[in-house]
């Protein structure tokens, strides 16, 4: 299932270019266009799910695959030993800007505290 208005669905469909770094049959990982760290990759399910709760409830195996691909991205970018952060925002108050579940993988520098202020 896809959402024709969703930017991430358009990336999956190659309607919008992206720098893909890893891909499985059901998951896509690509570099963020506005990176916040040397490693900043978005990992998304190819099917449209609005947020992490929707994905976990509808397809827990796919949710697990998203996490596995995130770990693989950290390995690929060489940040596993020094440490990396995985972040999933869910809802507007959490900062979710695209209503398609996505996990950010950050690494390559000290990332500081989880929350500010």
N, C-alpha and C positions, 0 to 999 in steps of 0.2 A: 504494500500500500504506500502511496505517496501523496503529498500535498502539492498541487501545481503552483502554489504561491510561496512555498518554503524554499529559502535560499539553499539549505543543505540538501534538500531533495533535488534541486537543480544541479548542485555540485555532483551528487551521485550519478545523475543522468548525463554528465558532461556538458551541460548547458552553460555552466560557469566554470572557468578553469580553476584548477587548484594544484598545489604541489603535493601530490600523493606520496606518502612514505611507506605505507603498508596497506594491504587490502586482502580480505578474505571474501568468500562468497556472500557473507552477510554483514560485514563491517568494513568501514573505510577510515583511514587515518591520513590527515593532511596537515601541513604547516599552517598556523594561524597567520593571517595577512597583517596583523598588528601585534607582533610577538612581545610578550612581557618578560621573557627570559631567553637565553640562547637556545634552549629546547622549549618550544611551545607548539604542541601538536594537538589538534582536535581529533577525537575518536568518536565516530558516530555509527549507529546501526543504519544500514541502507534503507530499511523500512522506516516509515515515519511513525514516531512515538513522541508525544508532546513533552514528556519529562521522565525522570528516572523512575518515579513511582508507577507511571503508566507502563513503562517497559518492563519493570520487575514483575508487575502483576500479569501482564499479557504474555510475556515470553522470558521466563527466568533464565533459560539456557542462552538466549541471545544477550541478556544482561551480563552473564558470566563471560561470554565471548568478547564483549566490549572491554571488560576488565583485563582479560588475557591479552588482547591486542594492545592495550595501554601499557602493560608490563613489557611486551615485546618491543614497543616503540622506545621505552626507556633503555632497554638492552641495546637496540640498534643505535641509539644516539650516545651510548657510552656513559649514561648518568646513573646506572644502577648502583654502582659502588659508592659514589659520592652523595647520592640521595636525590630523590625526585618527589614531586607532589602531583597528586591526581585530584582534580576539583570538578565537581558536578553541581552546578547551580540549578535549583528547581523552584521556579516561580519568580515573579517580579521583585519581591523583597529580597531575594537571594542574589539578584543580578542576572537572571536568565534573560538574554536578549533575543535568542532565537528559539521558537517553540518547537524544537526538534531536539530530543535528548542528545547531549554531547558531553564528553569528558575531556577536560583540558589536562594535558601532561606537560608539566613544567620541570625544568632542570638546567644544569650547567652553571649555576651560580648559587650562593646562599640566598634562600628565598624569604627569610625573615619570618615574623609571626603569622599565624593563620589569619587573624582578623586585625584590622586597625581601628582605633578609636572605639 
